[in-house]
Amino acid sequence: MTAGETAEEIQDPAAEDGGGPDRLLLSALAVGAFAIGTDSLVISGLLNRIASDLSVSPATTGQLISVFALVYAVGAPVLATVTAGFDRRRLLLVALTVFIAANVLGAVAPNYPVLLASRVLAAVGAGLYLPCAMVITVSVTPERWRGRGLAMVAGGMSAATALGVPLGTLIGAVGDWRATLVLVAVLATVAVAVLAKAVPRVAAPAAVTLGQRLRSAAHPQVLIALLANALACAGEFTVMVYVAPLAEDVTGVGAAGVSAFLLVSGLAALAGSAVGGRAADRFGGRRAYNGAVAVLFGGLAALVLLTLADGRGSWVTAGVFALLLCVVSVASWALPPAQNHAIAGLDIPEPTVALSLNGSSSYLGLAMGGVLGGLAMEHGSSTTLTAAGAAVELSALALLLTTAVVTAKRRRATAPGPRPGK
């Protein structure tokens, strides 16, 4: 909401619950999410190509992902606070325009520093767009369709993992990595063209101050949950950011083979989201989350053993590698729904504020994993890389299990004893 506007002047289509969802609008929002999801991780499949073109190491190239993730993790809550009173439609279009400009800049970047700057700009656009897209989805979708509307927009991110990243990697493999960034910019441009006509003016949500976010993050239960999530994501992404050079080293495949591995991993990720949600409903969010981290650790530990085997060029090795990527992907994508379920069930003030911080903790973990994996690649081997990821994952699992034991002891200590005479 800009100066001079009142709530009555802003259209709220959701108030008119007579029709179905605006599928064109939701599809355009999902395309924007797809472009951002592809852009955030496709670099992992193009590391060697970018490194060779810009005369830097793959480990240095991996920091493009870390910087994007760090700017998103820190910037998204701050940007949400700063832009709380802005008109949602205008903010959405500005955010996606910034994102497009960043990818065009990256596509023509003459050197690594310019490409790095473009990743910072892209993260700013992404950090503005995704929360705004969700707010608009809630505002324009009738209540009885709201869950499906949100799932449709969020599905753009899931589809990016399943299709966008492997497709972008394949384009970079058969052509030029710069073409992948052009494709991302084109997709986002299509989304902007549709959204400019389809998005109505909607009211800004109630502002959440930075102080509220910090107080929520400082709550002991929330702090432990966010720290564990950051570590769990760091363990996963220590390996997955560098999956392209890892796959080439362990299995002997080329860039096209890496794209195939990423496609298999992406399809497994879609299953992981469903598994995480069902497990949270059946066993509770915390148990489901702990179980997913345990499986994730097991998958990373098995990758360590695979790097020690001398099976490069073997179909068996390639098959086992693909299977372990599936295990890691299913477990890692089961984390968000389980974590959200667990945080939503905490007996804390303002649980929705705590939920809004979960995405930042995931991106912080991505940034940490990118840095740690880069160090492992620079100074070690594929075994060092996978062992580092497994070690961080084990630390997340240890924190979760310790917390569970302490919580159980406190509950027993505070439980009322038997009544006298019973």
C-alpha positions as CSV (number, residue, x, y, z in Angstrom):
1,M,0.0,0.0,0.0
2,T,1.5,3.3,-1.1
3,A,0.9,6.7,0.3
4,G,-2.6,8.1,-0.3
5,E,-4.2,4.6,-0.6
6,T,-6.7,3.2,1.8
7,A,-7.6,-0.5,2.4
8,E,-11.0,0.2,0.8
9,E,-9.4,1.3,-2.4
10,I,-7.5,-1.9,-2.9
11,Q,-9.1,-4.8,-4.7
12,D,-9.3,-8.0,-2.7
13,P,-10.5,-10.7,-5.1
14,A,-10.4,-13.4,-2.4
15,A,-13.3,-11.6,-0.7
16,E,-15.4,-12.6,-3.7
17,D,-15.6,-16.3,-3.1
18,G,-18.0,-17.0,-5.9
19,G,-15.6,-18.2,-8.6
20,G,-12.6,-20.5,-9.0
21,P,-8.9,-19.6,-8.9
22,D,-7.4,-17.4,-11.5
23,R,-5.3,-20.1,-13.2
24,L,-3.5,-17.7,-15.6
25,L,-2.3,-15.6,-12.7
26,L,-1.3,-18.6,-10.6
27,S,0.5,-20.2,-13.6
28,A,2.4,-17.0,-14.2
29,L,3.4,-16.8,-10.5
30,A,4.5,-20.4,-10.7
31,V,6.6,-19.7,-13.9
32,G,8.4,-16.9,-11.9
33,A,9.0,-19.3,-9.1
34,F,10.3,-21.9,-11.6
35,A,12.8,-19.4,-13.1
36,I,14.0,-18.5,-9.6
37,G,14.3,-22.1,-8.5
38,T,16.2,-23.0,-11.6
39,D,18.5,-20.1,-11.3
40,S,19.4,-20.7,-7.6
41,L,20.8,-24.2,-8.2
42,V,21.6,-24.6,-11.9
43,I,25.1,-23.3,-11.3
44,S,25.9,-26.6,-9.6
45,G,25.5,-28.5,-12.9
46,L,27.6,-25.9,-14.8
47,L,30.6,-25.6,-12.4
48,N,33.3,-27.0,-14.7
49,R,32.0,-25.1,-17.8
50,I,31.9,-21.7,-16.0
51,A,35.3,-22.4,-14.3
52,S,36.9,-23.2,-17.6
53,D,35.4,-20.1,-19.4
54,L,36.3,-17.6,-16.6
55,S,39.7,-19.2,-15.7
56,V,38.8,-19.9,-12.1
57,S,38.5,-23.2,-10.1
58,P,35.3,-25.2,-9.7
59,A,35.5,-24.5,-6.0
60,T,35.6,-20.8,-6.6
61,T,32.7,-21.1,-9.1
62,G,30.7,-22.9,-6.3
63,Q,30.8,-19.7,-4.3
64,L,28.4,-18.2,-6.8
65,I,25.8,-20.4,-5.1
66,S,27.0,-19.6,-1.6
67,V,26.8,-15.9,-2.2
68,F,23.3,-16.1,-3.7
69,A,22.1,-18.2,-0.7
70,L,23.7,-16.0,1.9
71,V,22.2,-12.8,0.4
72,Y,18.8,-14.5,0.3
73,A,19.1,-15.9,3.8
74,V,20.0,-12.5,5.3
75,G,18.3,-10.2,2.9
76,A,14.8,-11.8,2.6
77,P,13.7,-11.0,6.2
78,V,15.2,-7.5,6.1
79,L,13.7,-6.8,2.7
80,A,10.3,-8.1,3.9
81,T,10.4,-5.6,6.8
82,V,11.6,-2.7,4.7
83,T,9.0,-3.2,2.0
84,A,6.1,-4.1,4.3
85,G,4.0,-1.1,3.3
86,F,4.7,-1.3,-0.5
87,D,2.0,-2.1,-3.0
88,R,2.3,-5.9,-3.6
89,R,1.7,-5.7,-7.4
90,R,4.3,-3.1,-8.0
91,L,6.8,-4.9,-5.7
92,L,6.3,-8.2,-7.4
93,L,7.0,-6.7,-10.9
94,V,10.0,-4.8,-9.6
95,A,11.4,-7.9,-8.0
96,L,11.1,-10.0,-11.1
97,T,12.5,-7.2,-13.3
98,V,15.6,-7.0,-11.0
99,F,15.9,-10.8,-11.3
100,I,15.8,-10.6,-15.1
101,A,18.4,-7.8,-15.2
102,A,20.7,-9.9,-13.0
103,N,20.5,-12.9,-15.3
104,V,21.1,-10.8,-18.4
105,L,24.1,-9.3,-16.6
106,G,25.4,-12.8,-15.7
107,A,24.9,-14.0,-19.3
108,V,27.2,-11.3,-20.6
109,A,29.6,-11.2,-17.7
110,P,33.2,-10.8,-19.0
111,N,34.8,-12.1,-15.7
112,Y,34.1,-13.7,-12.4
113,P,33.6,-10.5,-10.3
114,V,30.8,-9.3,-12.6
115,L,29.2,-12.7,-12.5
116,L,29.4,-12.7,-8.7
117,A,27.8,-9.3,-8.6
118,S,25.0,-10.6,-10.8
119,R,24.3,-13.4,-8.3
120,V,23.9,-10.9,-5.5
121,L,21.4,-8.9,-7.6
122,A,19.5,-12.1,-8.5
123,A,19.3,-13.0,-4.8
124,V,17.8,-9.6,-4.0
125,G,15.1,-10.1,-6.7
126,A,14.4,-13.6,-5.5
127,G,14.2,-12.6,-1.9
128,L,11.5,-10.0,-2.8
129,Y,9.6,-12.1,-5.3
130,L,8.9,-15.4,-3.5
131,P,7.3,-14.0,-0.3
132,C,5.3,-11.4,-2.4
133,A,4.1,-14.1,-4.7
134,M,2.7,-16.1,-1.8
135,V,0.9,-13.1,-0.3
136,I,-0.7,-12.3,-3.7
137,T,-1.7,-15.9,-4.1
138,V,-3.5,-15.9,-0.7
139,S,-5.1,-12.5,-1.6
140,V,-6.5,-13.4,-5.0
141,T,-7.6,-17.1,-4.4
142,P,-10.9,-17.9,-2.9
143,E,-10.5,-19.6,0.5
144,R,-11.7,-23.0,-0.5
145,W,-9.1,-23.0,-3.3
146,R,-6.3,-21.4,-1.4
147,G,-4.3,-24.5,-0.5
148,R,-4.3,-25.7,-4.1
149,G,-3.3,-22.2,-5.2
150,L,-0.3,-22.1,-2.8
151,A,0.7,-25.6,-3.9
152,M,0.6,-24.6,-7.5
153,V,2.9,-21.6,-7.0
154,A,5.2,-23.5,-4.7
155,G,5.2,-26.3,-7.3
156,G,7.2,-24.0,-9.5
157,M,10.1,-24.4,-7.2
158,S,9.7,-28.2,-7.0
159,A,9.5,-28.4,-10.8
160,A,12.7,-26.3,-11.1
161,T,14.5,-29.0,-9.1
162,A,13.0,-31.8,-11.2
163,L,13.2,-30.3,-14.6
164,G,14.7,-26.8,-14.7
165,V,18.1,-27.6,-13.2
166,P,18.7,-30.7,-15.3
167,L,17.4,-28.9,-18.5
168,G,19.6,-25.9,-17.7
169,T,22.6,-28.2,-17.2
170,L,21.9,-30.0,-20.5
171,I,21.7,-26.7,-22.4
172,G,25.0,-25.6,-20.8
173,A,26.5,-29.0,-21.7
174,V,25.6,-29.0,-25.4
175,G,25.9,-25.3,-25.9
176,D,27.1,-22.5,-23.6
177,W,26.4,-22.0,-19.9
178,R,25.5,-18.4,-20.7
179,A,22.5,-19.7,-22.7
180,T,21.1,-21.2,-19.5
181,L,21.0,-17.8,-17.8
182,V,19.4,-16.4,-21.0
183,L,16.7,-19.1,-20.8
184,V,16.0,-18.2,-17.1
185,A,15.7,-14.5,-18.0
186,V,13.3,-15.3,-20.9
187,L,11.1,-17.4,-18.6
188,A,11.0,-14.6,-16.0
189,T,10.2,-12.1,-18.8
190,V,7.2,-14.2,-19.9
191,A,6.0,-14.2,-16.3
192,V,6.4,-10.4,-16.0
193,A,4.4,-9.8,-19.2
194,V,1.5,-11.9,-17.9
195,L,1.7,-10.6,-14.3
196,A,1.7,-7.0,-15.4
197,K,-1.8,-7.5,-16.8
198,A,-3.1,-10.2,-14.5
199,V,-2.2,-9.1,-11.0
200,P,-4.7,-6.8,-9.3
201,R,-3.9,-4.4,-6.6
202,V,-3.9,-6.2,-3.2
203,A,-3.5,-5.1,0.3
204,A,-0.2,-5.5,2.0
205,P,-0.2,-8.0,4.9
206,A,0.3,-6.9,8.5
207,A,3.9,-5.7,8.9
208,V,6.3,-7.9,11.0
209,T,9.1,-5.9,12.4
210,L,12.7,-7.0,12.4
211,G,12.5,-7.0,16.2
212,Q,9.7,-9.5,16.1
213,R,11.7,-11.7,13.8
214,L,14.8,-11.6,16.0
215,R,12.7,-12.3,19.2
216,S,11.1,-15.3,17.5
217,A,14.5,-16.6,16.4
218,A,15.9,-16.2,19.9
219,H,13.2,-18.5,21.5
220,P,15.1,-21.6,22.6
221,Q,12.9,-24.1,20.8
222,V,12.9,-22.1,17.6
223,L,16.7,-21.4,17.8
224,I,17.5,-25.1,18.1
225,A,15.1,-25.9,15.2
226,L,16.6,-23.3,12.9
227,L,20.2,-24.3,13.9
228,A,19.5,-27.9,13.3
229,N,17.9,-27.1,9.9
230,A,20.9,-24.9,8.9
231,L,23.3,-27.8,9.7
232,A,21.1,-30.4,8.0
233,C,21.0,-28.3,4.8
234,A,24.7,-27.5,5.1
235,G,25.6,-31.2,5.2
236,E,23.4,-31.9,2.1
237,F,24.7,-28.9,0.0
238,T,28.3,-29.5,0.9
239,V,28.0,-32.4,-1.5
240,M,25.1,-31.3,-3.8
241,V,26.6,-27.9,-4.8
242,Y,29.5,-29.9,-6.3
243,V,27.5,-32.8,-7.6
244,A,28.7,-32.2,-11.2
245,P,32.5,-32.7,-10.5
246,L,31.6,-35.4,-8.0
247,A,29.6,-37.3,-10.6
248,E,32.3,-37.0,-13.2
249,D,35.0,-38.1,-10.8
250,V,33.1,-41.1,-9.3
251,T,31.3,-42.4,-12.4
252,G,33.3,-41.0,-15.3
253,V,30.3,-39.5,-17.1
254,G,30.4,-36.2,-19.1
255,A,28.3,-33.1,-18.8
256,A,25.3,-34.8,-20.4
257,G,25.5,-37.7,-17.9
258,V,25.5,-35.1,-15.1
259,S,22.3,-33.7,-16.5
260,A,20.7,-37.2,-16.4
261,F,21.8,-37.7,-12.8
262,L,20.2,-34.3,-11.9
263,L,17.0,-35.3,-13.6
264,V,16.8,-38.5,-11.6
265,S,17.6,-36.6,-8.4
266,G,15.0,-33.9,-9.2
267,L,12.2,-36.5,-9.7
268,A,13.2,-38.1,-6.4
269,A,12.9,-34.6,-4.8
270,L,9.2,-34.4,-5.8
271,A,8.6,-37.7,-4.1
272,G,10.5,-36.4,-1.0
273,S,8.1,-33.5,-0.5
274,A,5.1,-35.9,-0.5
275,V,6.9,-38.3,1.8
276,G,7.8,-35.6,4.3
277,G,4.3,-34.3,4.5
278,R,2.7,-37.7,5.0
279,A,5.3,-38.7,7.6
280,A,4.7,-35.5,9.5
281,D,1.0,-36.1,9.6
282,R,1.4,-39.7,10.7
283,F,4.4,-39.5,13.1
284,G,4.5,-35.8,14.0
285,G,6.8,-33.1,12.5
286,R,9.7,-33.6,14.8
287,R,9.9,-37.4,14.4
288,A,9.5,-37.1,10.7
289,Y,12.3,-34.4,10.5
290,N,14.7,-36.4,12.7
291,G,14.1,-39.5,10.6
292,A,14.7,-37.6,7.4
293,V,18.0,-36.3,8.7
294,A,19.0,-39.8,9.8
295,V,18.3,-41.1,6.2
296,L,20.2,-38.1,4.7
297,F,23.2,-38.9,6.9
298,G,23.0,-42.6,5.8
299,G,22.9,-41.6,2.1
300,L,25.9,-39.2,2.4
301,A,27.9,-41.8,4.4
302,A,27.2,-44.3,1.6
303,L,28.5,-41.8,-0.9
304,V,31.8,-41.7,1.1
305,L,32.2,-45.4,0.7
306,L,31.4,-45.2,-3.0
307,T,34.2,-42.7,-3.6
308,L,36.6,-45.1,-2.0
309,A,35.6,-47.9,-4.5
310,D,37.6,-48.1,-7.7
311,G,34.6,-48.3,-10.0
312,R,35.0,-45.3,-12.3
313,G,33.4,-46.0,-15.7
314,S,31.4,-48.9,-14.4
315,W,27.6,-49.1,-15.0
316,V,27.3,-50.5,-11.5
317,T,29.0,-47.5,-10.0
318,A,26.8,-45.2,-12.0
319,G,23.7,-47.1,-10.9
320,V,24.6,-47.0,-7.3
321,F,25.5,-43.3,-7.5
322,A,22.1,-42.5,-9.0
323,L,20.4,-44.6,-6.3
324,L,22.2,-42.7,-3.5
325,L,21.4,-39.4,-5.1
326,C,17.7,-40.4,-5.0
327,V,18.1,-41.3,-1.3
328,V,19.7,-37.9,-0.5
329,S,17.1,-36.0,-2.6
330,V,14.1,-37.8,-1.1
331,A,15.4,-37.2,2.5
332,S,16.4,-33.6,1.9
333,W,13.1,-32.6,0.3
334,A,11.2,-34.3,3.1
335,L,12.8,-31.8,5.5
336,P,10.8,-28.6,4.7
337,P,7.3,-30.0,5.3
338,A,8.4,-31.9,8.4
339,Q,10.1,-28.9,9.8
340,N,7.2,-26.5,9.1
341,H,4.9,-29.0,10.7
342,A,7.1,-29.2,13.8
343,I,7.5,-25.5,14.2
344,A,3.8,-24.9,13.7
345,G,3.2,-27.3,16.6
346,L,5.5,-25.5,19.0
347,D,3.9,-23.8,22.1
348,I,5.5,-20.5,21.3
349,P,4.2,-16.9,20.6
350,E,3.9,-16.0,17.0
351,P,4.6,-19.4,15.4
352,T,3.9,-17.9,11.9
353,V,6.9,-15.5,12.4
354,A,9.1,-18.5,13.3
355,L,7.9,-20.3,10.2
356,S,8.9,-17.4,8.0
357,L,12.5,-17.8,9.3
358,N,12.8,-21.4,8.2
359,G,13.5,-20.6,4.6
360,S,16.3,-18.3,5.7
361,S,17.9,-21.1,7.8
362,S,17.7,-23.4,4.7
363,Y,19.5,-20.8,2.5
364,L,22.0,-20.2,5.3
365,G,22.8,-23.9,5.2
366,L,23.1,-23.8,1.5
367,A,25.7,-20.9,1.8
368,M,27.6,-22.8,4.5
369,G,27.6,-26.0,2.5
370,G,28.9,-24.2,-0.6
371,V,31.8,-22.7,1.3
372,L,32.7,-26.0,3.1
373,G,32.4,-28.0,-0.1
374,G,34.5,-25.5,-1.9
375,L,37.3,-25.9,0.7
376,A,37.0,-29.7,0.4
377,M,37.2,-29.6,-3.4
378,E,40.1,-27.1,-3.3
379,H,42.3,-29.0,-0.8
380,G,41.0,-32.5,-0.9
381,S,39.2,-35.1,-3.0
382,S,35.8,-36.5,-3.7
383,T,36.1,-38.5,-0.5
384,T,37.0,-35.4,1.4
385,L,33.9,-33.7,-0.1
386,T,31.5,-36.4,0.8
387,A,33.0,-37.0,4.2
388,A,32.7,-33.3,5.1
389,G,29.0,-33.4,4.1
390,A,28.4,-36.5,6.2
391,A,30.2,-35.1,9.2
392,V,28.1,-31.9,9.2
393,E,24.9,-34.0,8.7
394,L,26.0,-36.1,11.7
395,S,26.3,-33.0,13.8
396,A,22.7,-32.0,12.9
397,L,21.5,-35.5,13.8
398,A,23.4,-35.3,17.1
399,L,21.9,-32.0,18.0
400,L,18.4,-33.3,17.2
401,L,18.8,-36.5,19.2
402,T,20.3,-34.6,22.2
403,T,17.4,-32.2,22.2
404,A,14.9,-35.0,22.0
405,V,16.5,-36.8,25.0
406,V,16.7,-33.6,27.1
407,T,13.1,-32.7,26.2
408,A,11.9,-36.2,27.2
409,K,13.7,-36.0,30.6
410,R,12.2,-32.6,31.3
411,R,8.7,-33.8,30.5
412,R,9.2,-36.8,32.9
413,A,10.5,-34.5,35.6
414,T,7.6,-32.1,35.4
415,A,4.9,-34.7,34.9
416,P,2.6,-35.0,38.0
417,G,3.4,-38.0,40.2
418,P,0.9,-40.6,41.4
419,R,-1.7,-39.5,43.8
420,P,-1.3,-40.5,47.5
421,G,-2.9,-43.8,48.2
422,K,-2.9,-44.9,44.6
